[in-house]
């Protein structure tokens, strides 16, 4: 609806400009007409064309989003303890196996904090920690503390 309104306004301004062009061809134009065309009509035409272009772009983008949403299958999550009421022992066994196994701990030492992350044997993130480190003392002392933490 906005696009049609803008297009009708644009058509009106284009008609006005064509009338002024006809006046110019007949040598009936004045300085006032020229200034009106240069300061009002031309910028307004340019502005309306840009607004129409942006509205059309937004419209096509929203249509594409709608199509993608309609094509995408709805996601469903299966599993969990409530679905295994009949076989709770299998659930507990799998849960214990998940907790066991060989995981890893990653450590990232930064100037203001130490970050730790634990992953399980399959590479899934289990837990993260962030330990703040307060800077105290002179630069040399901070260097020594940093080296002690690294060692």
Secondary structure by P-SEA (a helix, b strand, c coil): caaaaaaaaaaaaaaaaaaaaaaaaaccccaaaaaaaacccaaaaaaaaaaaaaaaaaaaaaaaaaaaaaaccbbbbbbccccccccaaaaaaaaaaaaccccbbbbbbcccbbbbbbbcccccccbbbbbbbbbcccaaaaaaaaaaaac
